[in-house]
Amino acid sequence: MIQGKFHEPVLAAEIIALLVRKPGIYVDGTLGGGGHSQAILRELFEKGYAEGSLLIGIDQDDDALREAQKRLSDYATYTSFVRGNFSGIASIINQVCSQKGLQPKVSGILLDLGVSSFQIDTAERGFSYLREGPLDMRMDRDAVRSAGDIVNTCDEKELARLFYWYGEEPRSRSIARAIVASRQKNGPIRTTEELADIIRGNALGRDKVIKTLSKVFQALRIEVNSELEVLRQALNDGIDSLEDHGRMAVISYHSLEDRIVKTVFAEKAKSDWGPKGVGLREPIKRGIISLVTRKPLIATPEERDANSRSRSAKLRVIEKIPTGECVESR
Ligand SMILES: C[S@@+](CC[C@H](N)C(=O)[O-])C[C@H]1O[C@@H](n2cnc3c(N)ncnc32)[C@H](O)[C@@H]1O
C-alpha cells in the first residue's frame, strides 16, 4: 500500500532543459514513480514535439512500474514500459523499437541511480535501518540473493571486504567480526533492526552511529543489486544506442557511483593522439562523446531545503558526437 508521495524527482528542471531538445525516443532507465518521465513527456507536449516521440520506461521493480504506469496513463500512446534491468538497455531499446517499427537510435537517456523514496520507506523491502523489516534489499524481487543471504552466509573476510569497498567503512573488520560472532551465538540475523543493533554496538561514538549504519546498509544494497557492475554496462551500451547529438544524463548519489560515471564519460570523450611529439593531423582514436557538464550539476539551495534526497545528487550529462566530427583537440 502506497502512503504519501512515492518519490520526488531530483534536479528535474535541469534534466528537462539539457535532455529534451527535439522529438525522438527517450529512455528513462530508472522509471521509479515516473516523476522524471512525466516531466519529459510534459515537455515534449509543451514544445510540440510529441508526435513521433516515444518514452521507454524501464524498472526492475514491479511496484515502481505499476505506480508509473498509473501516473502516466494519460500518455499511453507515447509510452512503452519494460520490466528489466538497465544493464540490458541496448536489447530493451532494440526490442521495443523493432515492435514499433522504429530505428533503435535514441535522443535521450536518463539514469537516476539508486533506490526510490518508496523503496526506502517501505519496511518490508528491508532497505532502511530506520524501519524494522526482513533483511531483503532486492530491487528486483525475483532476484535470488537478498541482504539476509549475504549477512548470514559470507565469511568474516568477505563481509569485511564488502563493507570496506562498497561502504568505505573504516571499521569494516570489527563489524564483520561482530556479525559472525552474533551468528554463531544467536543464529541467523533476520531483520534490519537485528543487524542495526550489532552495528550500533560497534560504531565509535554516538555521532558515528548513523554514518556507520548508512555505510554498511549501502554496501549490502550495492552487493545485492550488483549496482556498480550494471552501471558500467548501462553507460557503455546506452552511449552506443544514442543517435548523433543524442544525450545521456546520469544522477548519482554517492562517490562510488559518481566515480564510475565520471571515469566512463572521460574515457569515451577522450581522443587518442598517439605519443607526444608525433604531430598527427588526425587522432588514432576519436572521442565519441562530448561532456555537456564539465563539472557535475548539484541541486539549488531551494531544492536541497525542499527535498533532502537532492542534497547528495550529482548530475552529469554527455552528448554523442557524430562519426567524423571531432570536438576535442590535443
Ligand atoms: C531514484 S529511483 C528513480 C525515481 C524516478 N526518477 C522518479 O522520478 O520517480 C531509482 C529507480 O530505479 C530502479 N533501478 C535501480 N537500478 C536499476 C537497474 N539496474 N535496472 C532497472 N531499474 C533500476 C529502482 O528500482 C528505482 O525504482
The ligand as an SDF file (V2000), in Angstrom:
LIG
                    3D

 27 29  0  0  0  0  0  0  0  0999 V2000
   15.9320    7.0260   -7.6710 C   0  0  0  0  0  0  0  0  0  0  0  0
   14.6520    5.9870   -8.2140 S   0  0  0  0  0  0  0  0  0  0  0  0
   14.0780    6.8010   -9.6740 C   0  0  0  0  0  0  0  0  0  0  0  0
   12.9790    7.7590   -9.4050 C   0  0  0  0  0  0  0  0  0  0  0  0
   12.3980    8.3760  -10.6650 C   0  0  0  0  0  0  0  0  0  0  0  0
   13.3770    9.1340  -11.4000 N   0  0  0  0  0  0  0  0  0  0  0  0
   11.1840    9.2540  -10.3500 C   0  0  0  0  0  0  0  0  0  0  0  0
   11.1930   10.4390  -10.7140 O   0  0  0  0  0  0  0  0  0  0  0  0
   10.2350    8.7370   -9.7570 O   0  0  0  0  0  0  0  0  0  0  0  0
   15.5220    4.6540   -8.9280 C   0  0  0  0  0  0  0  0  0  0  0  0
   14.6260    3.5890   -9.5390 C   0  0  0  0  0  0  0  0  0  0  0  0
   15.4540    2.8580  -10.4240 O   0  0  0  0  0  0  0  0  0  0  0  0
   15.2650    1.4870  -10.2450 C   0  0  0  0  0  0  0  0  0  0  0  0
   16.5410    0.8550  -10.5650 N   0  0  0  0  0  0  0  0  0  0  0  0
   17.7190    0.9950   -9.9210 C   0  0  0  0  0  0  0  0  0  0  0  0
   18.6780    0.2740  -10.5070 N   0  0  0  0  0  0  0  0  0  0  0  0
   18.0980   -0.3150  -11.5800 C   0  0  0  0  0  0  0  0  0  0  0  0
   18.5760   -1.1880  -12.5950 C   0  0  0  0  0  0  0  0  0  0  0  0
   19.8400   -1.6230  -12.6090 N   0  0  0  0  0  0  0  0  0  0  0  0
   17.7200   -1.5830  -13.5650 N   0  0  0  0  0  0  0  0  0  0  0  0
   16.4160   -1.1710  -13.5510 C   0  0  0  0  0  0  0  0  0  0  0  0
   15.8990   -0.3720  -12.5920 N   0  0  0  0  0  0  0  0  0  0  0  0
   16.7340    0.0670  -11.6210 C   0  0  0  0  0  0  0  0  0  0  0  0
   14.8300    1.3070   -8.8140 C   0  0  0  0  0  0  0  0  0  0  0  0
   14.0480    0.1450   -8.6770 O   0  0  0  0  0  0  0  0  0  0  0  0
   14.0460    2.5980   -8.5700 C   0  0  0  0  0  0  0  0  0  0  0  0
   12.6790    2.4110   -8.8170 O   0  0  0  0  0  0  0  0  0  0  0  0
  1  2  1  0
  2  3  1  0
  2 10  1  0
  3  4  1  0
  4  5  1  0
  5  6  1  0
  5  7  1  0
  7  8  2  0
  7  9  1  0
 10 11  1  0
 11 12  1  0
 11 26  1  0
 12 13  1  0
 13 14  1  0
 13 24  1  0
 14 15  1  0
 14 23  1  0
 15 16  2  0
 16 17  1  0
 17 18  1  0
 17 23  2  0
 18 19  1  0
 18 20  2  0
 20 21  1  0
 21 22  2  0
 22 23  1  0
 24 25  1  0
 24 26  1  0
 26 27  1  0
M  CHG  2   2   1   9  -1
M  END
$$$$
